Amino acid sequence: MPYDEKLAERVRVILKGHRGILEKKMFGGLAFLMRGNMLCGVVKEDLMVRVGPDAYKKAIARPYAREMDFTGRPLKGMVYIGPAGLRTCKQLESWLARGLQFVKTLPAK
């Protein structure tokens, strides 16, 4: 299983009302971009969210969140959230809201 299809569908439903969202297969999973900027993704059973460097420490301190170390080095500003932190719609919406808040501050690519 390259990525959790059910989680990807849940993300799609939440992001449906936002303009400029594109899906792209990346990292062996599925990435969601907003105006050309990485917003979030589904990698195996985890959600990856771009929270930005200022919100990184606070995000990583939350339950079930950990540093994104896809390349073997932590990527500041991006976190993985494990399945236990995504069980409810409210949990998933909260993480996606953090990503949207940051990505909306970036210029379109």
Residue pairs with C-beta under 8 A, 6 or more apart in sequence:
1 44
2 28
2 29
2 44
3 28
3 29
3 30
3 42
3 43
3 44
3 45
4 42
4 44
4 45
4 83
7 42
7 45
7 47
7 83
7 86
8 30
8 42
10 86
10 89
10 92
11 32
11 40
11 42
11 47
11 92
11 96
12 23
14 89
14 92
14 93
14 96
15 21
15 32
15 39
15 96
18 34
18 100
20 34
20 35
20 108
21 32
21 33
21 34
21 39
22 32
22 33
22 34
22 36
23 30
23 31
23 32
23 33
24 30
24 31
24 33
25 31
26 41
27 41
27 43
27 48
27 70
28 43
28 44
29 41
29 42
29 43
29 44
29 48
30 41
30 42
31 38
31 39
31 40
31 41
32 39
32 40
32 41
33 39
34 100
34 103
34 104
35 103
35 106
35 108
35 109
36 108
36 109
37 50
37 103
37 106
37 108
37 109
38 50
38 78
38 103
39 49
39 50
39 96
39 99
39 100
39 103
40 47
40 48
40 49
40 50
40 95
40 96
40 99
41 47
41 48
42 48
43 70
43 80
45 82
45 83
46 80
46 81
46 82
46 83
47 80
47 81
47 86
47 92
47 95
48 68
48 70
48 78
48 79
48 80
48 81
49 59
49 78
49 79
49 81
49 95
49 96
49 98
49 99
50 77
50 78
50 99
50 102
50 103
51 59
51 77
51 78
51 79
51 98
51 99
51 102
52 77
52 102
52 105
53 76
53 77
55 77
55 98
55 101
55 102
56 76
56 77
56 78
56 79
59 65
59 79
59 98
60 66
60 67
60 79
62 81
62 85
63 84
63 85
64 81
64 82
64 83
64 84
64 85
64 86
65 79
65 80
65 81
65 82
65 85
66 79
66 80
66 81
66 82
67 74
67 75
67 79
67 80
68 74
68 75
68 78
68 79
68 80
69 75
77 102
81 95
85 91
85 95
86 92
86 95
